[in-house]
Amino acid sequence: MTKNRKELSARAAGDVSLGGEISVYRLGFGAMRLTGEGVWGPSKDRKGALAVLRRAVELGINFIDTADSYGPYVSEELIAEALFPYPVDLIIATKGGWNRPGPNQWTHDASPSHLRSAVEGSLKRLRLDRIDVYQLHIPDPAISFETSVEILAQLRDEGKIRLVALSNVTQEHIERARRIVPIVSVQNRYSFADREWDYVVDYCERNEIAFIPWYPLGAGKVAGEVLSSIAEAHRASPTQIALAWLLRRSPIMLPIPGTSSIEHLEQNIAAASLRLSEEEYERLSAVPELVMSPVTPSPEIAKGRGATH
């Protein structure tokens, strides 16, 4: 695997702006995998989870993505336990909009009362006076989208949220939200072999909105073969090549590969300094797109199953 210790830093990925207010390195850390099975309950290795978070910061990561629904609450609590008091440049982005009845179960609730309660809870668990980036986890089909965004704008005006962001949305959602409050990032399912949201990436780039891809290793058989071939040529892992493709795809791309393993964390960080040739980038871009199952699972369940280590 690619393990050049001299280059083992998220800084090698360059940086991206969040709303023109915050600059973070373009390789973050997704903290969903630090919970129990089914994204439910505590980690089987709590000491290991804390060690991964501390090592992530040592490796230059200054953007950590989490959500109140991861555990629920477990991921946020671990972040605070491992890293508080936080480094000055560390940005924690959390989310709200799901309820968790049980393992692998997710139910919508983006009502104003729920989102206000979710923000208050995240502030306490993360030991913060203000959340730097707060993301609406997913639009709620039972609640007006504008109503959900308006409460986040209100919480921003109250000083509880610094910047507002979205997840699992269409371009139309982004445009509607921007009429209410500035949107600094969008988090959607995306990889070199899963390009349904290409047009959203392009929209975000035109409007200087960061794009946070999840499920970055989604790949069918042909895509997997191309990925493995290029990985072998670089003496790298398929995960590293998939991340390198994302970083090259757009300057507003901010991947957040998650893991509960320090070894995999270091492999992911090594991708920040991996450079694909034009031919390799185009080969990956040309692979047949992954065909999603006709019965698409909950976004967060898919995320747990397909996310990098």
Protein Blocks (a to p, Z undefined) as FASTA:
>chain_A
ZZdfklmcfklnopadehhlaccdfbdcdfklmmcehiiajdfblmlmmmmmmmmmmnop
abdcddfkgoghmlmmmmmmmmmccdfklccdddehiacfbghiacddfbfklmmmmmmm
mmmmnopabdfbacdfbacfkbcfklmmmmmmmmmmnopafbdcdehiafklmmmmmmmo
ccfbdcddddfklcklmmmmmmmmmnopacddehklgccfklmmmmmmmmmmnopafklm
mmmmmmmmpmkbccdbdcfbfklmmmmmmmmmpccdfklmmmmmmpccddddfbacdfkl
mmmmmmcZZ
